[in-house]
Amino acid sequence: MRTPARLPVHVLALAAGALVLAGCSAASEPERDDAGAIVATEESADVFAIAVGDCTNDPDDGADELLSVEAVPCSGPHDNEAYHAEDLPDGDFPGEEEVTAAADEICFDAFEPFVGLAYEDSRLGYGSLTPTSDSWADGDREILCLVADYEGEPLVGSAQGLAE
């Protein structure tokens, strides 16, 4: 059995990061260029609008359930970059522990191909945004993996191929 992921302290809030009822969110879609990259900071971006390649900053309140995040251009300093998304199979909500374990496996497996270095050798860590039982009931199955600096330093640019 693999050792659980070492999560950067500032990603822990996102690791439990519950995606909750997108329809009820007052958050908005971030502004994007023609290629789909975020071009302006959106302090209250709908968490369901965050996609692979997007960069975000951690919430200040340490919330366990998120409706919105601060979405920022990846060219500037940011806490996290979404590097992989994968849906869990349909069916009944498997439970928080099972979702967390699945997210750990999914994000761990996608880490090295994205960063270009084995997780164990990297200065980077990962966390995830995962469905809650409430968002699951609304059809949410997505695990969204986020890479961040293990020491909590901001990233600038993409971590793809960084090999650090």
Salt bridges, closest charged atoms under 4 A:
GLU29 OE2 - ARG32 NE 2.92
ASP54 OD2 - ARG32 NH2 2.73
GLU86 OE1 - HIS84 NE2 3.02
ASP90 OD1 - ARG141 NE 3.21
ASP104 OD2 - ARG2 NH2 2.99
ASP149 OD2 - ARG123 NH1 2.08
GLU164 OE1 - ARG123 NE 2.58
